[in-house]
Amino acid sequence: MKTIKVLLISLLTLSCGLIFVFLLKELNIYWLFENVLTFLKIFILAICFVLLFEPLIEKIPVSYRVVQCLFVYGGIAAVLILSFVLLFPLITNQWDTVVQLMQKIRTINTTEAEMTFQIEKAMSGVMPFVQQIKDGLLAYVLAFFLSLEFSSLRKQGMRNGIFAGFFYKYDYLKEFVYQYSKAMMLDICFLFVGQCVLLWLFRVESFVSLAWFLALMNIFPYFGPILAQIFVFLVDTLSYGRIRIGFIVCVFIFQQIESNCVQPVLYGKMMNLKPWVMLVSILFFGSVFGLIGVVFAPVLAVSLQYLIFVKKSS
């Protein structure tokens, strides 16, 4: 009986929401609803930034809160800027080669107007990605100011019975999130150094940029390493004009060593993540927050699993 009651309440809430959206569209004020949803998404994303970065901030051996926040947020921003500096020349250098290849692939009957239409269509597909980056930057700036006041917000939340349980569970998970973040950074460093050496031995052009790209894409679970390797293989094939099987095999072997030997040592028990939890987390956070949500998905999924299953069993 209780399950039926909860189901009826959920259906009623969903129906009211759909009716509300329909009325907004009919009254031509749906744009207001979209703006509110965008703000809520940015605000929730900022809270995720705050909760994920707080364990790192607390580990900075400085008494001033502003300096701690600047160190963490500034350091992450510096890494992102460094990534752009390394990857931008790589994209521009390969652009002409990719354009020539696309012209060869297309049929001879393709007119210039059709080619222009396809380019415009591709550019329009990039716009949602640009909007995701814009929302992510706004959330990042908002998270910085929220982190400055996190201590006072936490004290007020602990006094409130509604948020006290949340902050108690968060305090229980902080060290766990810190260990996961540290393991991920060490894993990226290992991948970058190892891939640098490997690509240099095979005389791959722009090996530093490609090695950083391979390492950075590892933060996207499952799909990131595969897409990064395909991209590197295409760049190498375009540069040499042929497929180098030895290079492909060596990169694949190195990736398997990192996945099966290095990651278990760095992550330990955190590697025991149920696949369905990871997939659901990726689909949910990716659909809501885009690529940034996919980056957050692993640590959020591992934290939730640890909190629900491990703590409950103990």
N, C-alpha and C positions, 0 to 999 in steps of 0.2 A: 504493500500500500504506500509506503514511504517513497519507493522508487517511482511509482506512477505519479505521485504528487510532484516530485522533483522534475520529472519529464514534462508534465503539464505546465509547470511554471517556466521551464526552459522554452517550450514551444510558444507560450504566451509572450515571453520577453522577446523572442525572435520575431514573432508576428508584429508586435508593437514597433520594433526597430525597422522592419521592412515598410510598414505603413508610414512611419516617420520619414524615411528616405523618399518614398513615393510622393508624399506631400511636399517635401522640399523641392523635388524636381518639378512638380506641377506649379509651384509658386515661384519658380525660377530663382530660387535662393539656394540651390544645391551647392553653389560655389562656397557658401559660408560653411556648410558641413564639411566640404573637402579641406578647407583651410584649418578647421578645428582638428580634423583627423591628422593633417600634416603636422600641426603643432604638437599633438599628443604623441605622434610617432617620434618626433625629434626629442621630446621631453623624456620619453621612456628609454630611448637610445642613450641619452645623456646619463640617466640613472644607471644603465648597464655599464657605461664607461666608469662612472664613479665607483661602483661596487667591485669592478674588476681591477681598477688601479689602486684602490685603497690599501690592499695588502702590500703592494710595492711601495706606496708612499710611507707607510709606517716603518718600513725597513731602512729608510734613509736616515743615517745617523746625524741628524741635524734637529735642533730643538724648535726652529722656526717653521711653522706650517707652510708659509708662503714659499720658502726655499724648497721644502720637500715637494710641493706640488709642481713648482717650476722645473725641478730636476726631472720628475717622471714625465710630465706632459711635454716639457721641452725636449727631453730625450727621445720620446716616441715621435714627436714632430720632426726632429732632426733625422731620424731613421727614414721617415716617409719622404722627406726632401731628398735625402741621399738616394733613395730608391728611384725617385723621378729623374734625378741627375744621371744615374747609371743607365736607366732604361730608355730615356728619351732619345739619346743618340742611336741606340740600337734600333729603335723603331724607324727613325728617319733614314738610317743607312739602308735598311731593308725595304723601304717603301717603293723605291723605283724598281727594284727587282720583282717585288710582288705585283706591281702594276703591269710590268711586261709579261709576267707569267699569266696573269688573268686575261690579258689580251690574246695570248696564244691559246688559252683554254676556250675562250668564247669562239663561236662560229664566225665565219667570214661575213655572213649576211647581217650581223649585228650593226645597226646604224649608230651614229654618234648620239642621236636623240635617245635611243634605248640605253646606251651606255651611261648617259647623263642621268636618266631616270633611275637606273640601278644604283648609281653612286648616291643620289639624293635619298633613295630609299634606305640605303645602308646608313647614311648619316642620321636619318630620322630614328633609326633603331638605336643609335648611340645616345640620344637625348635622355632616355630614362636612366641610363648609367650615369650621365652627368648630373642629373637631379639627385641621384643617390649620393654622389660625392658631395654635392652641395649640402644636403641634409646632414650627412655625416660630419662635415666641418662645423656646421652650426651646433650640432649636438656635442661635438668635442669642445668647443669654446664654452658652451653652457656647462658642461661637466667640470671644466676647470674651476669655474666660480662656485659650483656646488661643492666641489671637493674642499675648497677653502673653508666652507662653513659646515663640513661634514661632522666634525666633533660636536658642535652645538646642536645640529639637527639630530644626531644620534642620542644625545642626552634628553632632548625633548621627546624623542620617539620612545625611549625606554620608560619615561614617565607615563606615556599613554598606553593603556592596556591593549589597544588594537595593534600597535607597531612593536610592542615589547617582544612578542614571540618571534617576529621577523628578525629583529636585531640580535636576539639570542642565537637563532639558527645561523645568522650571518657570521657572528663571532666564532661559532663552532667551525665554520667553513673557511675562514680567512687564511689560516695557515695552509690549508689544502689548496686553495686557489693560488697562493704564492708559490708553492712547490710546483704546481702545474705550469705556471707562467715561467718560472726559472728553467724548468725542463724544456719548455718550448724554445726559449731563447738559446739555450745550449745546443739544442738540436739544429736550429737554424745556423748557428755558427759552425757546427761540425759539417753540415751540408755545404755551406759556402766555401770553407777551406778545402774540403775534399773535392768538390766539383771544380774549383779553381785549378787545382793540381791536375785533375783528370782532363779538363778541357785544354789546358796548356800543353799537356803531353801530346794531345792529338792536333795541336796547332789550329785550334778553332778561333776564328776571328771574334773579337770583343768577348774574350773568354771570361773576363771579370764581370761584365754586365750579365752575361748568360748564366754564370754561376750564381750570382745574386738572385736572378729571376727564378732559377730552379729552387734555391733555398727558400725564397719568400713564398712561392706558391705552395710550399708544404704546409702552410697554415690553413689551407683549404682542404679539408679531409676528403679522402677518396679521389675526387676529381682533379684537385690541384696538381699533384705530382704528374699524373698522366698527361694532362693538357700541356704542362710545362715541358715535358720530355718531347711531346709531339712537335711543339713549337721549335725547340732547339734542334731536333732532327731536320725540320724543314729549312731552318736557317743554314745548317751545315750542308745540306744537299744543294741549296741554291748557291752557296759560296763555292763549292767544289764541283758542282755540275754532275754529281753522282752520289749514290747512296753508299755510305761507308758502314758496312755491316759490323766491323770490329768496334767502331766507335759506339754504335747502338748497343751492342752486347755489353760493353764495359760500363756504359751509363746505367743500363738495366741491372747489372750485377751490383754496382755500387748502391743503387736505390734499394735493392733487396737486402743488402747488408745493413743499411741504415734502418730499414723497417723492422727487420727480424732480430738484429743484434744490438744496435745502439739504442733504439727507442725503448725496448724493455728495461734496459739498464737505467735510462734517464727517468722514465715515467713510473717504473715499478708497478705497483698494484693499480695505478690509475689507467693502465692499458686494458684492464679487464672490464671494458665497456660493452654493454649489450648492444649488438648491431642495430636492433630496432629502435633503441633509445637514440642512438646517434642519427639515424636516418630521419626519424620524426623530428628531432631537434633541427637538423639541417633544413628540412622542408618548411618547418614552421617559421624559424627565425629568418631564413632566406626569403620566404614569401613576404614577410612583414618588413624587414629592414634591408633586403637586398644582399649585396656581397658582404657588407659589414656584419649582417646577421649570420652569414655563413662562417665568418671568422670567429664570432662569439659562440657559435653552436657547440663546438667540442667542449670548451671549459664549462659552459652552462649545463650541457648534458651530463658530463662527468660529475659535476657538483650535485646535480639533482639526484643522480643515481646513488652517489655516495651518501647523500642525506636520507634518501628514502629507504634504500635496501640495506646498506652497510650499518647505518646507525640503528635501524629497526632490528636487525639481526643481533646486534651487540646489546 
